[in-house]
Amino acid sequence: MTATETAILDIALAGIGKIARDQHIPAIAADPGLGLAATVSRSGGIEGVENHATMEALLAARPDIAAVSLCMPPQVRFEAAAAALRAGRHVMLEKPPGATVTEVLRLRDLAASQGVTLFATWHSRQAAGVATAKSFLAGKAIRRVRIDWKEDVRHWHPGQDWIWEPGGLGVFDPGINALSILTEILPAPVHVTAAELTFPENRAQPIAADLRFAGADGLVVEAEFDWRQTGPQTWDILAETDVGSLRLSDGGARLAIDGTAQEVAGSGEYPGLYRRFAGLIAAGQSDVDVAPLLHVADAFLTGRRNLTEPFHD
Amino acid sequence: MTATETAILDIALAGIGKIARDQHIPAIAADPGLGLAATVSRSGGIEGVENHATMEALLAARPDIAAVSLCMPPQVRFEAAAAALRAGRHVMLEKPPGATVTEVLRLRDLAASQGVTLFATWHSRQAAGVATAKSFLAGKAIRRVRIDWKEDVRHWHPGQDWIWEPGGLGVFDPGINALSILTEILPAPVHVTAAELTFPENRAQPIAADLRFAGADGLVVEAEFDWRQTGPQTWDILAETDVGSLRLSDGGARLAIDGTAQEVAGSGEYPGLYRRFAGLIAAGQSDVDVAPLLHVADAFLTGRRNLTEPFHD
């Protein structure tokens, strides 16, 4: 970390699991404007950083820390976020922003009444190809969108039991990344018209999902999410318009238009999120878009459930 | 129907099933300001009223009909509602307003862009005791709310297969009436923190649901919905505050405060809805509150699913 004369934004990080270690801690460390001032973790934090067992303990001990980033599982995020907002802290939420849509709307209202920033992040929207894809689609007639989001759950979520529990979203945990890109790049909203959710017999959350959406002027979006893909992994979005097509691949990191790879620049998803968080705080703004989570809730609400063979980690 | 010299608001009614015959047609007939000008039904309308097989046919044949009321099943309501709004007609939606939350938000935006009225109705909010209950709770510290909504599905929904299909909501079809009252009378929002949904082995929708919500200042709401209750039916909401308790019973028709029955006046739920629809049109306003449907979506999203014995009509 570079020491500078300008003010450093102190951040406390709550929930020290895989995503914190893989993404949040390196992103904070790489940003000269940010400092990791403390962690919140019941099971111990990281070496050399002050740790508190609970959010309440952190808030009481460190009134000087203005911003808190939460990456514990969504099922337990609301209480911690609400406590931080009530204590006047700015809050950043890992995706999905909560276990329910309504709790996120309550947090948004609480942040507004407290005059602090709430940032419900969607890290895939920071992928290198997304902004250019959005510009390409603006003003065009989009005929069809096809999403394939297929990965190996054993590789990406080893032993993460919370993801299979109610509120853990199952295959929608990665799938919501695709939906966060979709809702970012489309010029107008779509809604779920059909959903098939496939649950392992021994699990509370789906391991696969097929979705269909309808949009304006006959647009149809089809999405296939599957957690059983071994070998090469697939995170692709294809959009066909009246004047050409685009393909986002590698989760949005690569973009091709009419088959030609485009130059895209990006400094990484999580560095981008933290830069935006700091910018929102400086501007006194919030960014809380529940659309991706609402699509998942709609899919659960209206979807047909199928059972498949048990899943063992 | 009384003939008057003042302008009659012509209404077309789409979806001529049980709720249309039991509630909508009598309510329109009883209101001297309204006239049932046409129906839309594939299976035939009602005697003496012009019928069209599709919404498109109605809209083409009768540009003079300014308002359309939709009471077909929610799974097929979006397309009809969107067509009517695009044709510049005012639209009233039976509850639930759609099969997904997002489609209702899209209709709300479409109505706004077309400059017409959209009224997503919640008939239970028109029950006689609701307004007084809301006034009683305003400004009080509410400690606990208990909802029991238990009825016999065979009596209330005989042979209605759509209610068991994806998007049909199952026991949430009546339960959402309780949630529409809850969200009307509480001074601040709550969110689902736990849900247990019980599905018959042979059905896609739940026959029972236990919900728990959290609100501000420690408020807990518990709700029990069950479609297997024979004998006396139960539609009760009990709220305990720091200065007394209230009980809404008979689905909101009766109200007691601290055990004493209150005088409540009401002209009936559906007559109230149609009066409000006419008032919204006259004022150039819409009324689209998705909160009850969002709570159901949240319950599906975060709920634990249990299986129970098959249900046969």
Contacts between the chains, C-beta under 8 A, distances in Angstrom:
chain1	res1	chain2	res2	distance
A	75	B	302	7.9
A	78	B	191	7.4
A	99	B	301	7.6
A	99	B	302	4.9
A	100	B	191	5.3
A	100	B	192	5.2
A	100	B	298	3.8
A	100	B	301	6.3
A	100	B	302	5.5
A	101	B	101	7.6
A	101	B	294	5.8
A	101	B	297	6.8
A	101	B	298	5.8
A	101	B	301	7.5
A	102	B	189	6.7
A	102	B	190	7.8
A	102	B	191	4.0
A	102	B	192	6.8
A	102	B	291	7.6
A	102	B	294	5.7
A	102	B	295	6.4
A	102	B	298	5.4
A	103	B	191	4.2
A	103	B	192	8.0
A	103	B	298	8.0
A	105	B	189	7.4
A	106	B	189	5.7
A	106	B	191	5.8
A	109	B	189	7.7
A	166	B	195	7.6
A	166	B	302	5.4
A	166	B	303	6.0
A	166	B	304	4.8
A	167	B	301	7.4
A	167	B	302	4.4
A	189	B	102	6.7
A	189	B	105	7.4
A	189	B	106	5.7
A	189	B	109	7.7
A	190	B	102	7.8
A	191	B	78	7.5
A	191	B	100	5.4
A	191	B	102	4.0
A	191	B	103	4.2
A	191	B	106	5.8
A	192	B	100	5.2
A	192	B	102	6.8
A	195	B	166	7.6
A	204	B	304	6.0
A	204	B	305	6.8
A	291	B	102	7.6
A	294	B	101	5.8
A	294	B	102	5.7
A	294	B	297	7.6
A	295	B	102	6.5
A	296	B	301	6.6
A	297	B	101	6.8
A	297	B	294	7.6
A	297	B	297	4.0
A	297	B	298	6.2
A	297	B	300	6.9
A	297	B	301	4.3
A	298	B	100	3.8
A	298	B	101	5.8
A	298	B	102	5.4
A	298	B	103	8.0
A	298	B	297	6.2
A	300	B	297	7.0
A	300	B	300	4.2
A	300	B	301	4.7
A	301	B	99	7.6
A	301	B	100	6.3
A	301	B	101	7.5
A	301	B	167	7.4
A	301	B	296	6.6
A	301	B	297	4.3
A	301	B	300	4.7
A	301	B	301	7.5
A	302	B	75	7.9
A	302	B	99	4.9
A	302	B	100	5.5
A	302	B	166	5.3
A	302	B	167	4.3
A	303	B	166	6.0
A	304	B	166	4.8
A	304	B	204	6.0
A	305	B	204	6.8
A	305	B	305	7.8
